[in-house]
Amino acid sequence: MTIAPDNAQQGAHHLYRAMRDVVQSMDDALPGKFEITKEGIVHDMMSPGGPHEVTAAHVSRRLEKVMPDDLLAHNGTPDVEDEPEGIMRHPDVMVIAWTDLSVQGSVDPRTVIAAIEVVSRSNPDNDWVTKMRDYPLIGIPIYAIFDPRTGTGAVLTDIHSTPHGPRYATRKDFVYGEDVTIAEWTISTENLPRYKAEGEDEAGVQPAS
C-alpha cells in the first residue's frame, strides 16, 4: 500500500475543494450537469426535457410503485460525494431511504441503495466508463444504466476488489421492452423513449408509465 505524504494529501484536498467551489458556482449559471471525478470536472450537456429526463421520470415512478414507503427513487438534488476519493457525482435517479436523504449538503454514497443513470447523447462514456469505475469506488452497491441511444441497458452489482480498485463483478444486460430488476424491485422498460436521429425533432414523446 502506498500512503501519500501529508503535503500531497493536503494538496489533493485543496484541489478538490477548489473544483467543488467552481462546480457550485457554475451549477446555476450554465446548462447541463457538472460533476467531479478523478480526471477533473465533467460537464454533461443534457438537453432540457426530452428522452433523458422522461426516462429518469419513468424509472423513478415505476420504482416507487413497487418499493416500500420508507424508500424513494429520487431524481433531484443533492449530489453524492466522497471527498477523500475526490469524487462528486449526481445520479439521475438514486434509490435511498428518506432518513438518509434528510441531510445537510451532499449525500453519503454508502447510504445509496442504487444509482441509476440515463446515458446522455453528448457524453456516453461518462455513464458507461467513468461512472462504472467511480460508483463501486465510493461504495454504491448497485448501478443501473439506461441508454436511449440504443434501447439497451445494464445493471451492475457485487463490488469486489481488483488490481485496479473496487469494481462490479456482475453485469446483467437488458433491452428495452424487458423487465429489469434493480436491487429487490422489478420494473418494466416498455415504452421508454429513444433518442431521435440527429436533426430530428425530439418533441412529442408520450408518457407511458
C-alpha positions as CSV (number, residue, x, y, z in Angstrom):
1,M,0.0,0.0,0.0
2,T,1.3,3.4,-0.9
3,I,0.5,6.3,1.5
4,A,0.8,9.8,0.1
5,P,2.8,12.3,2.2
6,D,0.7,14.7,4.2
7,N,1.6,17.6,1.9
8,A,0.4,15.6,-1.1
9,Q,-2.8,14.7,0.6
10,Q,-3.4,18.3,1.6
11,G,-2.7,19.4,-2.0
12,A,-5.2,16.9,-3.4
13,H,-7.7,18.1,-0.8
14,H,-7.3,21.7,-1.7
15,L,-7.5,21.0,-5.4
16,Y,-10.8,19.0,-4.8
17,R,-12.3,21.8,-2.8
18,A,-11.3,24.4,-5.4
19,M,-13.0,22.2,-8.1
20,R,-16.1,21.8,-5.9
21,D,-16.3,25.6,-5.5
22,V,-16.1,26.0,-9.3
23,V,-18.9,23.4,-9.8
24,Q,-21.2,25.0,-7.3
25,S,-20.7,28.4,-8.9
26,M,-21.5,27.1,-12.4
27,D,-24.5,24.9,-11.5
28,D,-27.0,27.7,-11.6
29,A,-25.3,29.7,-14.3
30,L,-24.8,27.1,-17.1
31,P,-26.9,24.3,-18.6
32,G,-26.1,20.7,-18.1
33,K,-24.7,18.7,-15.1
34,F,-21.3,19.3,-13.5
35,E,-19.5,16.5,-11.6
36,I,-16.1,15.8,-10.2
37,T,-14.2,12.7,-11.0
38,K,-10.5,11.6,-11.0
39,E,-9.9,13.3,-14.3
40,G,-11.3,16.7,-13.1
41,I,-14.6,18.4,-13.7
42,V,-17.1,16.7,-16.1
43,H,-19.7,18.8,-17.9
44,D,-22.6,16.7,-19.3
45,M,-24.6,18.9,-21.7
46,M,-28.0,17.3,-21.3
47,S,-30.9,18.8,-23.3
48,P,-33.8,20.0,-21.1
49,G,-36.8,17.7,-21.3
50,G,-36.8,15.0,-24.0
51,P,-35.9,11.4,-23.7
52,H,-33.3,11.8,-21.0
53,E,-35.5,13.5,-18.4
54,V,-38.6,11.5,-19.4
55,T,-36.7,8.2,-18.9
56,A,-35.5,9.3,-15.5
57,A,-39.0,10.3,-14.5
58,H,-40.5,7.0,-15.7
59,V,-37.9,4.9,-13.9
60,S,-38.4,6.8,-10.7
61,R,-42.2,6.5,-10.9
62,R,-42.1,2.8,-11.7
63,L,-39.7,2.0,-8.9
64,E,-41.7,4.0,-6.3
65,K,-44.8,2.0,-7.3
66,V,-43.1,-1.2,-6.1
67,M,-40.8,0.0,-3.3
68,P,-41.8,0.3,0.4
69,D,-42.8,3.8,1.6
70,D,-39.7,4.4,3.6
71,L,-37.6,4.4,0.4
72,L,-37.8,6.7,-2.6
73,A,-36.3,6.8,-6.1
74,H,-35.1,10.4,-6.0
75,N,-34.3,12.3,-9.2
76,G,-33.4,15.8,-7.8
77,T,-30.6,17.3,-5.8
78,P,-28.4,16.7,-3.8
79,D,-25.1,15.2,-5.1
80,V,-23.4,12.1,-3.7
81,E,-19.9,12.9,-2.6
82,D,-16.8,11.1,-1.3
83,E,-14.3,13.9,-0.5
84,P,-11.4,11.6,0.4
85,E,-11.7,10.0,-3.0
86,G,-12.1,13.3,-4.7
87,I,-15.4,12.3,-6.4
88,M,-18.8,14.1,-6.5
89,R,-21.5,12.7,-8.7
90,H,-25.1,13.5,-9.4
91,P,-27.1,10.3,-10.3
92,D,-30.1,10.9,-12.5
93,V,-32.1,8.7,-10.0
94,M,-30.9,7.3,-6.7
95,V,-32.7,4.8,-4.5
96,I,-32.3,5.9,-0.9
97,A,-34.1,5.9,2.4
98,W,-35.9,9.1,3.3
99,T,-33.9,9.3,6.5
100,D,-30.6,9.1,4.6
101,L,-31.7,11.8,2.2
102,S,-32.5,14.2,5.1
103,V,-29.0,15.6,5.5
104,Q,-27.4,18.9,5.0
105,G,-25.2,19.1,1.9
106,S,-24.2,16.1,-0.2
107,V,-25.4,12.5,0.4
108,D,-23.0,9.9,1.7
109,P,-22.7,7.5,-1.3
110,R,-22.6,4.5,1.1
111,T,-26.2,5.2,2.1
112,V,-27.4,4.9,-1.5
113,I,-29.0,1.6,-2.4
114,A,-28.8,2.1,-6.2
115,A,-27.6,4.7,-8.6
116,I,-29.4,5.0,-11.9
117,E,-28.1,6.9,-14.9
118,V,-29.7,7.7,-18.3
119,V,-27.0,7.9,-20.9
120,S,-26.6,11.3,-22.5
121,R,-26.2,11.7,-26.2
122,S,-23.3,14.2,-25.6
123,N,-21.1,12.2,-23.3
124,P,-22.0,8.5,-23.1
125,D,-18.5,7.5,-21.8
126,N,-19.3,9.4,-18.6
127,D,-22.0,6.8,-17.8
128,W,-20.6,3.7,-19.4
129,V,-16.9,4.1,-18.4
130,T,-16.1,6.6,-15.7
131,K,-19.2,6.1,-13.5
132,M,-18.8,2.4,-13.9
133,R,-15.5,2.9,-12.2
134,D,-16.4,5.6,-9.7
135,Y,-19.6,4.2,-8.3
136,P,-18.0,1.0,-6.9
137,L,-15.1,3.0,-5.7
138,I,-17.3,5.2,-3.5
139,G,-19.4,2.2,-2.3
140,I,-22.6,2.3,-4.3
141,P,-23.7,-1.3,-4.4
142,I,-25.9,-1.2,-7.5
143,Y,-25.5,0.8,-10.7
144,A,-28.2,0.7,-13.4
145,I,-27.7,2.3,-16.8
146,F,-30.5,3.1,-19.3
147,D,-29.3,4.1,-22.8
148,P,-31.9,5.8,-25.0
149,R,-29.4,5.8,-27.9
150,T,-29.6,2.0,-28.3
151,G,-32.6,1.0,-26.3
152,T,-30.5,-1.2,-24.1
153,G,-29.1,-1.0,-20.6
154,A,-27.3,-2.9,-17.8
155,V,-27.4,-3.5,-14.1
156,L,-24.1,-3.9,-12.3
157,T,-23.7,-5.4,-8.8
158,D,-21.4,-7.3,-6.5
159,I,-18.5,-5.0,-5.8
160,H,-15.2,-6.8,-5.5
161,S,-11.5,-6.0,-5.2
162,T,-9.3,-5.9,-8.4
163,P,-5.8,-4.8,-9.0
164,H,-7.3,-1.5,-10.4
165,G,-9.5,-0.9,-7.4
166,P,-13.1,-1.9,-6.5
167,R,-15.2,-3.0,-9.5
168,Y,-18.6,-4.5,-10.1
169,A,-18.3,-8.3,-10.6
170,T,-21.8,-8.9,-12.1
171,R,-23.4,-7.3,-15.1
172,K,-26.9,-8.1,-16.4
173,D,-27.7,-6.6,-19.7
174,F,-31.3,-5.9,-20.9
175,V,-33.1,-4.4,-23.9
176,Y,-36.0,-2.1,-23.8
177,G,-39.2,-4.0,-23.5
178,E,-37.9,-6.5,-21.0
179,D,-38.4,-6.3,-17.3
180,V,-35.4,-5.2,-15.3
181,T,-34.6,-5.9,-11.6
182,I,-32.8,-3.2,-9.6
183,A,-32.0,-4.4,-6.1
184,E,-35.2,-6.1,-4.9
185,W,-37.6,-4.5,-7.3
186,T,-38.6,-5.4,-10.9
187,I,-40.0,-2.8,-13.3
188,S,-41.0,-2.7,-16.9
189,T,-38.9,-1.0,-19.6
190,E,-41.8,-0.9,-22.0
191,N,-42.3,2.3,-24.0
192,L,-39.2,4.1,-22.7
193,P,-38.3,6.9,-25.1
194,R,-35.4,6.7,-27.5
195,Y,-33.2,9.5,-28.9
196,K,-34.2,10.5,-32.3
197,A,-31.8,10.6,-35.2
198,E,-29.6,13.7,-35.3
199,G,-31.6,16.7,-36.5
200,E,-34.9,15.0,-35.9
201,D,-37.4,16.7,-33.5
202,E,-37.5,15.0,-30.1
203,A,-40.7,16.7,-29.1
204,G,-43.9,14.8,-28.6
205,V,-42.7,11.9,-26.5
206,Q,-45.7,10.5,-24.8
207,P,-45.6,9.4,-21.1
208,A,-46.0,5.7,-20.7
209,S,-45.9,4.9,-17.0
